[in-house]
């Protein structure tokens, strides 16, 4: 009888321990939820995440070891930021489910890449089986600013469908580089030729208009899309559209009809900036 009573007490104590651990985990999550961290805290969070993901159990033996490890992580993170242009500004996590062999956590990650900002939300499922740890990402949701851009919206939908963070960040770095290049190019020509170049959708749009100040209604539209292939590689796609008054078209029909073809040829020969420069100069001299 005494043995049975002791067993009951031991079971109750074990149950209380598990409950305390769960309460402590919930408290930790409530403290971290919607909290933005410093660079050092983000680095430590990444290290903690790596330890949990790869099943590392060895702790740091001293504060000196921890400092050295932190400095190493800072160096590696700084290198990656310079290489990719991606900077993380915030991270939070919340435990949704936890058992002996399974853990589900919701992560929120925010940052920016060039002039684009992003917020990610996803669930990380971690399973442990005989000492081996596996992880899978589900329910990936992406919010990027600015919104309402066709290229950007397609990129977000494609990334969410793929569900791979590695593919997303690799694609984001390439896409953001072209996005920023397009924005700077539009700004350059707008400032250099304010009487000819207009930006109906601003610097964040994907086209510019050339309006001839000498001929009313004579316009050329340079469309600059950014295509992302299935492997996440970004390439610029430019084309030229014309809007020409009838009297101008009658006088220069052959030249105007062939203008898009000539423009695409110049893109291949001299590059984007020089092709636009030549087009603006020729267009501005038309009467």
C-alpha positions in Angstrom: 0.0 0.0 0.0 2.8 2.4 0.9 4.4 1.7 -2.5 1.2 2.6 -4.3 0.9 5.8 -2.3 4.5 6.8 -3.2 3.9 6.0 -6.8 0.8 8.3 -6.8 2.9 11.1 -5.2 5.7 10.6 -7.8 3.2 10.7 -10.6 1.6 13.9 -9.2 5.1 15.5 -8.8 6.0 14.6 -12.4 2.7 16.0 -13.7 3.3 19.3 -11.8 6.8 19.5 -13.3 5.4 19.2 -16.8 2.8 21.8 -16.1 5.4 24.2 -14.7 7.5 23.8 -17.8 4.5 24.5 -20.0 3.6 27.6 -18.0 7.2 28.8 -18.2 7.2 28.3 -22.0 3.9 30.2 -22.3 5.3 33.0 -20.2 8.4 33.2 -22.4 6.3 33.3 -25.5 4.1 36.0 -24.2 7.1 38.1 -23.4 8.6 37.6 -26.8 5.4 38.0 -28.8 5.3 41.3 -30.9 8.7 42.3 -29.5 11.5 43.8 -31.6 15.0 43.0 -30.7 18.4 44.5 -31.0 21.0 43.0 -33.4 22.6 41.1 -30.5 19.3 39.6 -29.4 18.5 38.6 -33.0 21.9 36.9 -33.3 21.3 35.0 -30.0 17.8 34.1 -31.3 19.3 32.7 -34.5 21.8 30.7 -32.5 19.1 29.4 -30.2 17.1 28.4 -33.3 20.0 26.6 -34.8 20.7 24.7 -31.6 17.1 23.6 -31.4 16.9 22.7 -35.1 20.1 20.7 -35.2 19.7 19.1 -31.8 22.8 20.7 -30.3 22.9 20.1 -26.6 26.4 21.4 -25.6 26.3 24.6 -23.7 28.9 27.4 -23.5 31.4 26.7 -20.8 32.0 30.4 -19.9 31.1 33.9 -20.7 34.3 34.2 -22.8 33.1 31.3 -25.0 29.7 32.9 -25.4 31.3 36.3 -26.4 33.6 34.7 -28.9 30.6 32.7 -30.4 28.5 35.9 -30.6 31.3 37.8 -32.3 31.7 35.0 -34.9 27.9 35.1 -35.5 28.0 38.9 -35.9 30.8 38.7 -38.5 29.0 36.0 -40.5 25.7 37.9 -40.3 27.3 41.2 -41.3 28.9 39.4 -44.3 25.6 37.9 -45.4 23.8 41.3 -45.1 26.4 43.0 -47.3 26.3 40.1 -49.8 22.5 39.9 -50.1 21.4 43.4 -49.0 18.9 41.7 -46.5 18.7 43.2 -43.0 16.6 41.7 -40.2 14.9 44.2 -37.9 12.6 42.0 -35.7 11.8 38.5 -34.7 9.2 36.9 -32.4 8.0 33.4 -31.8 5.2 31.6 -30.0 4.8 28.0 -29.1 1.6 26.5 -30.4 2.1 22.8 -29.5 4.7 21.0 -27.5 5.0 17.3 -26.7 7.9 14.9 -26.0 8.8 14.4 -29.7 7.0 17.3 -31.4 7.0 21.1 -31.3 5.1 23.6 -33.4 6.1 27.3 -33.2 4.8 30.3 -35.0 7.6 32.7 -36.1 7.3 36.3 -37.2 10.3 37.9 -39.0 10.6 41.4 -40.4 13.3 43.2 -42.3 14.2 45.0 -45.5 16.2 44.5 -48.7 17.2 47.7 -50.5 14.1 49.8 -50.7 11.7 46.8 -50.1 10.5 45.9 -46.6 9.0 42.5 -45.7 7.2 40.7 -42.9 7.1 36.9 -42.8 4.9 34.7 -40.7 5.2 30.9 -40.7 4.9 27.8 -38.6 7.9 25.6 -37.9 7.2 22.0 -37.2 10.0 20.1 -35.4 10.0 16.4 -35.0 12.4 14.3 -33.0 12.8 10.5 -33.6 15.6 8.4 -32.1 17.9 11.4 -31.7 17.3 12.8 -35.2 15.6 16.1 -35.5 13.6 17.1 -38.7 11.9 20.4 -39.4 9.4 21.7 -41.9 7.9 25.1 -42.6 4.2 25.5 -43.2 1.6 28.3 -43.5 4.1 30.8 -45.0 2.6 34.2 -45.2 4.4 37.2 -46.7 3.6 40.9 -46.6 5.8 43.3 -48.6 5.9 47.0 -49.1 5.1 48.9 -51.2 1.9 47.0 -52.2 -0.1 47.3 -55.4 2.9 46.6 -57.7 2.2 43.8 -60.2 5.7 42.4 -60.3 5.9 42.4 -56.5 2.5 40.8 -56.0 3.4 38.0 -58.4 6.7 37.5 -56.5 4.9 37.2 -53.2 2.3 34.7 -54.5 5.0 32.6 -56.0 7.1 32.6 -52.8 4.1 31.7 -50.6 3.2 28.8 -53.0 6.8 27.5 -52.9 6.9 27.7 -49.1 10.7 27.7 -49.0 12.5 30.5 -47.0 15.7 29.8 -48.7 14.1 30.3 -52.1 12.3 33.4 -50.9 15.5 35.2 -49.6 17.6 34.2 -52.6 14.9 35.5 -55.0 14.3 38.6 -52.9 18.0 39.6 -53.1 18.0 39.3 -56.9 14.5 40.9 -57.3 15.3 43.8 -54.9 18.5 44.6 -56.7 16.7 45.1 -60.1 13.8 46.9 -58.3 16.2 49.4 -56.8 18.0 49.8 -60.1 14.8 50.5 -61.9 13.8 53.1 -59.3 17.1 54.9 -59.5 17.1 54.9 -63.3 13.6 56.4 -63.5 14.6 59.0 -60.9 17.7 59.9 -63.0 15.8 60.5 -66.2 13.0 62.4 -64.5 15.5 64.8 -62.9 17.6 65.1 -66.1 14.6 65.6 -68.5 11.7 67.0 -66.4 10.0 68.4 -69.5 9.9 65.1 -71.3 9.9 62.3 -68.7 6.8 61.8 -66.5 6.1 59.1 -63.9 2.3 58.5 -63.7 2.7 55.9 -60.9 5.8 57.5 -59.3 9.2 55.9 -58.8 7.6 52.7 -57.6 5.7 52.1 -60.9 6.9 49.9 -63.7 6.8 52.4 -66.6 7.7 55.9 -67.6 6.1 58.2 -70.2 8.0 60.4 -72.7 5.9 63.3 -73.8 7.1 65.5 -76.7 6.8 69.2 -75.6 6.5 70.3 -79.2 3.8 67.9 -80.4 0.6 67.5 -78.3 -0.5 63.9 -77.8 2.8 62.3 -79.0 3.8 59.9 -76.2 6.1 56.9 -75.8 5.8 54.5 -72.9 8.8 52.5 -71.7 7.6 49.5 -69.8 10.1 47.8 -67.4 8.9 44.5 -65.9 10.9 42.2 -63.6 10.4 38.6 -64.5 11.1 35.8 -61.9 11.6 32.3 -63.2 10.9 29.1 -61.4 14.3 29.0 -59.9 13.9 32.5 -58.4 16.2 34.3 -60.8 15.1 37.8 -61.8 15.6 39.4 -65.2 14.5 42.8 -66.6 12.0 42.8 -69.4 11.7 46.1 -71.3 9.5 47.2 -74.1 8.3 50.3 -75.9 4.7 51.3 -76.7 3.7 54.3 -78.8 0.8 56.8 -78.8 1.1 59.0 -81.9 -1.3 61.7 -83.3 -2.5 60.9 -86.8 -0.7 63.8 -88.5 2.6 62.6 -87.0 1.9 59.0 -87.9 1.2 59.9 -91.5 4.6 61.6 -91.8 6.7 59.1 -90.0 4.8 55.8 -90.2 7.7 53.5 -91.0 9.9 55.0 -88.3 7.3 54.9 -85.6 6.1 51.4 -86.4 9.6 50.1 -86.1 10.5 52.1 -83.0 9.8 49.2 -80.5 12.1 46.9 -82.6 14.8 49.5 -82.7 14.5 50.0 -78.9 14.9 46.3 -78.2 17.9 46.2 -80.4 19.5 49.1 -78.6 18.9 47.3 -75.3 21.0 44.4 -76.4 23.7 46.6 -77.9 24.2 49.4 -75.4 22.3 48.4 -72.2 19.2 49.9 -70.5 20.4 53.3 -69.5 22.1 54.2 -72.8 19.1 52.9 -74.8 16.7 55.1 -72.8 19.1 58.0 -73.1 19.2 57.7 -76.9 15.5 57.3 -77.1 14.9 60.5 -75.0 17.3 62.5 -77.1 15.7 61.4 -80.4 12.2 61.8 -79.1 12.9 65.3 -77.8 14.1 66.5 -81.1 11.0 65.3 -83.0 8.7 68.0 -84.3 
